[in-house]
Amino acid sequence: MPPLPSFSDNPLHTRSDIIHAAIALVQPLHAHFSPGQALIRLPVSTGTHFDERAAQLEGFARPLWVISTLLHTLRSEPNHPDADAIRVVCQPWIDGMASGTDPEHEEYWGPISDGDQRMVEAEVIAVAILFAPDDFFHFQPKKIQANILAWLHGINGKDMPLNNWRWFRVFANVALVLVAGVSYDEVKVQMERDFAVLDSFYLGDGWNADGPWLTAQHQVKMEEEAVKTRRHDKIGPGRQVDYYSGSFAIQFSQLLYVKFAGGAGLDSERVEKYRRQAREFGQDFWRYFDGDGAAIPFGRSLTYRFACAGFFAALAVTDVPGMPAPLDSPGSVKGFLLRHLRWNMYMAEDYNSPQSVYWALKSLVPLALESNHPFWACPEQPYLHDLQLQSPIKLLPQPTQILCNHPKGSHHFMLSAGQFVAWPMKASAAKYCKFAYSSQFGFSVPTGPLIQQIAPDNALLLSRDGCETWAGKWKCSEATFATAAVQDEGVPVAKVQWKPWGDGQVIVDTCLIPPTARWPDWHVRVHRIQVTGEGQLKNLHLAEGGFAIDRVPSDRKMKVLPLLSDENFKGTETEGVYASGSRVLVSSKAGASGIVSSTTRRNTGSRSNDFAPATVAVEHEALKPDSNTNLMSQRTLIPVAKVEIFDLGPGEEIFLIMRVFAASSQRFKDMQLDERKADGIQQKWMDVPVIQFNGISERNGRDAIILDI
């Protein structure tokens, strides 16, 4: 992608910088307007599951996140230095609003029908009217006002998915009440019904699921139904908590509801509830962002790019007193937002048209704030490392994740236990079901069925047909949490049970252990793999990967990373692949990524009940997956442990212990300034965590991680 002047070269530090960036992002769209300026179609030949008129409406609507806030700037600051440029860039959207809502115009958007993509864009249009009521409504002719009112009103009474979409109708009705003069009583019943659905998604501590949460009771019923129907692919509720429910939609929408409804004295009890939830959510959401603004890629719709920072943007424009540290000052909120704008990512879904990416412009809504507002007037505050030092490992039970940013380590990532999506989505298991997600190394998505194409970073895959097909974690039980002990430290652990195959022939219990002060660059995964029943399963292949890492050598004369031995491995100063029987490490310009495995086995049926080394064949390699499988690096290697277990029988238990090492090169270089981090990568890699659990003891004494699974 070629650089975009005034955006790619923009320092993104001041309000003026953000205004110039916003103009740079939307100005090129002028060339792709329809004649009546109600539609935008970018010249990219990709399609969506919804109709093309709706896709082109999406192109018109999504830039309104900044168009409306730029127009708001003009109303409050008519003599702004960029006033002329703002007027020119915004005018087509004012004209297009009239064309698109006119049923007699050839570019009419069409009425909103059941489950229609137009519902999504109705929210953007409604918020635009709320931010710039004069330009988009009051200064329009009466006929156009009536058309706008009728089009928005058409969302009421329609069937709508049970997810964040309910907010789209809420905002359509807020705009009707606060701008178009519709009686609140006329739409209150519809709004209350939608709020009842949205409130049912609430999980606690400010967190919302993006739709109904699969309970343990409902899971039992679905499994019973699967036995009867012999089908395990039924679409239904899952356990999904991601940036959608955090920044893309739910928390973002709650905050804007506080701004507009609260500012109008409407629905004061709910407004205060959402303020409280914002404070609770803000206690930990910042942990998904590193000191350079990098967010941990996770979940769907990563094509929305810097919309991940939408929560910070909405917080900036909304009055929420008493926010907890580190979001307790405008300068700190500003820092989290602007740092993230200076960092980015990409991915697309079936519902993403070429125009969808402009959803990212949600994160620019602070343009509505005047230049003398504290958000713009105060300096951007740095990332609060002191607060991170106080709680470097934090369990968040609602999203079933453990956020890891250990000050003695050099990697920002999270462990994820119990999420999954049960409806069709591209590579949904890769987006929700991996064990770990990193802001430094991203994650990989499959391109085909073979192990190199699946790209199994941070995933355990199993095959019972000789590696012809593979299965991994998808639908799973509800996660549970416990504590592991090492020396005088206790760390949270997350546990989850899952079945690679619906017939239950194999059951896996996974325990995820975060970094500790003793081993800050490692996390550990312990898998108990149970073989059930009198089936025909005689052997089992397992493959598990660490973090995918860039494999392109710094030295352009080298085509591939070289193989390293004990003699020529010098940590981050040496790029290459270091492998032995029980371990493999990849060291490159991006840092280091490695995995160390061990396996034990016992039989709880007719055989001895004692633990013993498994009858296995073990291989460790730097797997070379297909190019372009990783979100951040085009060409990667994945440190992978491959295990084959022979002579299986009913009642077998295999314990697979994976110790995963990762260090970001930039983070490690920064940490060399701290004398406490004097050990090099090589020393850290050779100092492997020791585990004691369920009667298995690798080493006696206090210098071990002790847990029960």
C-alpha angles and dihedrals in degrees: 000000000000119000117269112224114237089018108050091041094038117118089211095211107117138042089254089053091053093047091052090047092050092050090047091053097050103032094077089058090071089078090059101048119121115242092264090044093231095112138046124198120181115214095251120118101223127119140209135212090256128069124284095243089058090048091054090046085054088056090053097042107045097061086059088085087077100022091061094045091047089052089048087055091054092052092051096037109027091168095051111146090242095045096115093048091048093051092050095047094045102044098084090059092052090052093043093055088063095048097044097052095045111100090202095054119094089230095053109147092225128242120295111257134184113305090356125166085226086075089066093052091045088073093055091047091048093049090048089055090049094050095042107021095159097053097042101034124358096051093046120098115268092252092056091046089054091049092050091048092049094047094051092042088056090076091070119096094017127126112257135181119265096249142074090316089088087076090062091063092043091058093045087057094044089056091047091053102039099038111016095045098240112158113258089223089060094062102023096096091052091047093049091052090052092047090051089057093045093047090054088066093061114119101177138264090057095303125128131189116229093242136338114344117232106239124207090248093052090046091057090052092049091050091050090050090049090056091052096045096035088227127116099177100079115144111240145121120325137178107268127162114157145129087299092065090037109041113347097063129336106048090032091053093045090056094048088049088055089051098049104027093037092048089054094047091247124146095352096179094056091042090057091046090055091048089054092048091050089055091049093046092047092059091079113004090090088066090076087069125073127216092269092051095260113149122208104253109234138146133003135329098033085154084082086076113184092018082097085083093053092111091059091047094051090045089055093058097040130077106239110154121198099032111173124244132308090029094047097107135048090238092056093048088047090053094053091048099044095042089055092048086058091057129055154174143188142224137137139215136201089264094050115102121187086266097052095087090076087078082087088075088079085085091063097061091109084080083085088070116092120247092254093053112119090244091065099027098055123072120260108262120225126244108284103240091169091064089047089054090057094058111011092163116047129178114213105192097189096063089029091235138132113214112214125196103140113188091217091051131063106227136084112206145121138234114226123197120167114024129113140149118229099195129078112284132148110269092342093167090055091050098046112011107055116110096235139023125194135201089207102046104023118204137276132241127206126258098183146348101278120094093250089052095045088056097207101208110161092355136107113222126189131198127191097178102063098278093304092120132012135208130194142170116315121129109029145164124274110283121249129199137220140156131261122202130217120171104316095335130098120199130186119251130195124217130194137169123217142165120224088202127035093229089073094230087136126032122189126200111194126195119192118203119190127216118292133204087255094052106018096164095052138071124188134219120195116192124190106199114195124195109207135196133000096299130147094255106131102157137016133202119211130188126181130175139202125214118322110240135192109269100191109115119234089227106077090205089067119079097191138015109269126238113259133209132196089269099054101033109106103164120244091356089067124060117204148080120293113192137168136160096286104023147037132192131186116203117189142144088284094059132259133313126180146154134209120193139190131177136203131179141198137172119225094186128060096334131074115301093217125111116247139163108283123252093247148139110225128194129175121198144157097248115213106215125194114289117261094028093114124075095222108028127043094208121035146162123217121206102229136183114208118196131183117194118201137202098021124183138175113292094030119149120193119190113204115190116194120187110195122200126192137162129175112226093221094046091047093050091050091051093055086080088069113077090212089067095054095127114099128231092261093056092046091049094050092050098080121190116254119221133203119185142144095356094315110120124180094176134003123231138051095300096088140080107253122198145142122231 
